[in-house]
Amino acid sequence: MALQNRILNNSGIIFRLLHEMQISFKNADNQKRRGFTDVETA
């Protein structure tokens, strides 16, 4: 049972890391788009 809990905790940590990476990718994508729109308006 302890092993099962450890596996659940590890998968939770991995899921959180993936989620944070997804957020940072999304933010970088938004910044890129914003940069393009800034160039277009200039």
Secondary structure, DSSP 8 states (H G I E B T S, - for coil): -HHHHHHHHHHHHHHHHHHHHHHHHHHHHHHHHHHHHHHHH-
